[in-house]
């Protein structure tokens, strides 16, 4: 069984903050509403952490059992069988800008009921812009280091040392 998270509560808002080192780029962001977020989740009832990452998208919702509501994630704990849910807060994700370079900045907010997120894996397609406006649409952060060349600016561009943390919103 996993250690109990220090901020257990049945309903709360959490924010995902990311930190990265940006070289000659800005406005790092997931590739849109179809981006598939990968989160580690822990049950607030039994404190068991799911062994794999769960995935969710802003563009997809699921019905909550015995309710008229829906959520972006409806998850049943494999240990205690309790159903929990999470939803993106309506405001869109904020791009990680060069002004935040090397510091944590909020990427998104989630409303969580009965669960906590404990980790984030930046898999999938991201986008960013070069300092001259060049758009990079196929940014892959899975290896923690992305390098490309900005033809317009004639400089190397890089994103490295990606970190994330969950905090109360």
C-alpha positions as CSV (number, residue, x, y, z in Angstrom):
1,X,0.0,0.0,0.0
2,X,1.3,3.5,-0.8
3,X,2.1,6.1,1.8
4,X,-0.8,8.4,2.6
5,X,-0.6,11.7,0.7
6,X,-0.2,14.7,3.0
7,X,-3.2,16.6,1.6
8,X,-6.0,13.9,1.5
9,X,-9.5,15.4,1.0
10,X,-12.5,14.1,-0.8
11,X,-13.0,17.1,-3.1
12,X,-10.4,19.6,-4.1
13,X,-8.7,21.5,-6.8
14,X,-5.1,20.6,-7.8
15,X,-2.8,22.4,-10.2
16,X,-0.2,20.8,-12.3
17,X,3.0,22.9,-12.5
18,X,5.8,22.2,-14.9
19,X,9.4,23.5,-15.0
20,X,11.8,23.3,-18.0
21,X,14.9,24.9,-19.4
22,X,14.0,26.6,-22.7
23,X,16.7,27.7,-25.1
24,X,15.5,30.1,-27.9
25,X,11.9,29.0,-27.6
26,X,8.8,30.0,-25.7
27,X,5.1,29.0,-25.3
28,X,5.6,25.3,-24.7
29,X,2.1,23.6,-24.5
30,X,0.4,20.3,-25.2
31,X,-0.8,20.0,-28.8
32,X,-4.5,20.8,-28.2
33,X,-7.7,19.5,-26.7
34,X,-6.9,16.0,-28.1
35,X,-3.6,15.8,-26.2
36,X,-3.6,12.7,-24.0
37,X,-2.4,13.6,-20.5
38,X,-0.7,10.8,-18.5
39,X,-1.1,11.0,-14.8
40,X,-0.4,8.7,-11.8
41,X,-3.4,8.4,-9.5
42,X,-3.9,7.4,-5.9
43,X,-7.2,6.6,-4.2
44,X,-8.1,8.8,-1.2
45,X,-10.1,6.0,0.5
46,X,-7.5,3.2,0.7
47,X,-4.4,5.3,-0.4
48,X,-3.5,2.7,-3.0
49,X,-1.6,4.0,-6.1
50,X,-2.7,2.7,-9.5
51,X,0.4,0.8,-10.9
52,X,0.1,2.4,-14.4
53,X,-0.5,5.9,-15.7
54,X,-4.1,6.8,-16.5
55,X,-4.8,8.9,-19.6
56,X,-7.4,11.6,-20.2
57,X,-8.2,14.3,-22.7
58,X,-10.0,17.6,-22.4
59,X,-12.1,16.6,-25.4
60,X,-13.6,13.4,-23.8
61,X,-15.9,12.9,-20.8
62,X,-17.4,9.9,-19.2
63,X,-20.6,9.5,-17.2
64,X,-20.3,9.2,-13.4
65,X,-22.2,6.1,-12.0
66,X,-25.4,6.9,-10.2
67,X,-25.2,10.5,-11.2
68,X,-26.3,12.9,-14.0
69,X,-22.8,14.3,-14.1
70,X,-19.8,13.5,-16.1
71,X,-16.0,13.9,-15.7
72,X,-12.9,13.7,-17.8
73,X,-11.7,10.8,-15.7
74,X,-14.0,8.3,-13.9
75,X,-11.8,5.7,-12.1
76,X,-12.6,2.8,-9.9
77,X,-9.9,1.8,-7.5
78,X,-8.7,-1.8,-8.0
79,X,-8.2,-2.2,-4.3
80,X,-11.2,-0.8,-2.5
81,X,-13.5,-0.6,-5.6
82,X,-14.6,3.0,-4.8
83,X,-15.4,5.2,-7.8
84,X,-13.7,8.6,-8.1
85,X,-13.5,11.3,-10.7
86,X,-11.5,14.2,-12.0
87,X,-12.2,17.1,-14.4
88,X,-10.2,19.8,-16.0
89,X,-11.2,23.2,-14.8
90,X,-12.7,25.1,-17.7
91,X,-9.9,27.5,-18.2
92,X,-7.5,26.4,-21.0
93,X,-3.9,25.2,-20.3
94,X,-1.4,28.0,-20.1
95,X,1.7,27.8,-22.3
96,X,5.0,27.6,-20.4
97,X,6.7,30.8,-21.5
98,X,10.4,31.9,-21.6
99,X,9.6,34.2,-18.6
100,X,9.1,31.1,-16.5
101,X,12.3,29.5,-17.7
102,X,13.7,27.3,-15.0
103,X,10.8,28.0,-12.6
104,X,7.6,26.1,-11.9
105,X,4.5,27.6,-13.6
106,X,0.9,26.3,-13.7
107,X,0.0,24.3,-16.8
108,X,-3.5,23.3,-15.8
109,X,-6.0,22.9,-12.9
110,X,-8.1,19.8,-12.1
111,X,-11.1,19.3,-9.8
112,X,-10.6,15.9,-8.0
113,X,-13.2,13.9,-6.1
114,X,-11.9,10.9,-4.2
115,X,-8.5,10.7,-5.8
116,X,-5.2,12.5,-6.1
117,X,-2.7,12.9,-8.9
118,X,0.9,12.2,-7.9
119,X,2.9,12.3,-11.2
120,X,2.7,13.5,-14.8
121,X,4.5,12.1,-17.8
122,X,4.9,14.6,-20.7
123,X,4.3,12.0,-23.4
124,X,2.8,12.8,-26.7
125,X,3.0,15.9,-29.0
126,X,3.8,19.3,-27.7
127,X,4.2,22.6,-29.5
128,X,6.4,25.7,-29.0
129,X,7.5,28.8,-30.8
130,X,11.0,30.0,-31.7
131,X,11.9,33.6,-30.7
132,X,11.2,34.8,-34.2
133,X,7.8,33.1,-34.3
134,X,8.8,29.8,-36.0
135,X,6.3,27.2,-34.9
136,X,7.5,23.7,-33.8
137,X,4.5,21.3,-33.9
138,X,6.2,18.0,-33.2
139,X,7.9,18.5,-29.9
140,X,8.5,15.1,-28.1
141,X,9.5,15.5,-24.4
142,X,9.4,11.9,-23.5
143,X,13.2,11.6,-23.4
144,X,13.5,14.8,-21.3
145,X,15.5,16.6,-24.0
146,X,14.3,18.0,-27.3
147,X,16.7,19.7,-29.8
148,X,15.9,21.3,-33.1
149,X,17.2,24.1,-35.4
150,X,15.3,27.3,-36.1
151,X,16.1,28.1,-39.7
152,X,14.6,31.6,-39.5
153,X,16.7,32.6,-36.5
154,X,19.7,30.4,-37.4
155,X,20.0,29.1,-33.9
156,X,19.7,25.8,-32.1
157,X,16.5,25.4,-30.0
158,X,16.2,23.1,-27.0
159,X,13.9,22.1,-24.2
160,X,15.4,20.1,-21.3
161,X,15.2,19.2,-17.6
162,X,11.5,18.9,-17.6
163,X,9.9,18.5,-14.1
164,X,6.4,18.5,-12.7
165,X,4.6,18.8,-9.4
166,X,1.1,18.8,-8.1
167,X,0.0,21.4,-5.6
168,X,-3.3,22.7,-4.2
169,X,-5.0,25.2,-6.4
